[in-house]
Amino acid sequence: MVRAENKEGEEPKLTRKKEAETEAFLSPAEKSGENPLKDPMAIIGIVGIVGVPALILLVGVTSGYIGQ
C-alpha cells in the first residue's frame, strides 16, 4: 500500500500554481494577453514551418522531380 501524507503545518512542496509561476517565461505582451501573432518572430516561425516546405514541394513538382 502506498500512502502520501503531508505533515501538519508544512506546505506541499510542489503545486501547479507555484510551478507555473516559476517555470514559465512570459513576455510582457503575453502577460497582458495581447495577440501573439502581432510578434514578428511568430509570423517568421509560421512562414518557416509552413511556407518553406511548401516552396520546396512546389519546385520539385514543377521541375518534374516529384510526380509521375
C-alpha positions, 0 to 999 in steps of 0.5 A: 500500500502506498500512502502520501501524507503531508505533515501538519503545518508544512506546505506541499512542496510542489503545486501547479500554481507555484510551478507555473509561476516559476517555470514559465517565461512570459513576455510582457505582451503575453502577460497582458494577453495581447495577440501573439501573432502581432510578434514578428518572430511568430509570423517568421516561425509560421512562414518557416514551418509552413511556407518553406516546405511548401516552396520546396514541394512546389519546385520539385513538382514543377521541375518534374522531380516529384510526380509521375 
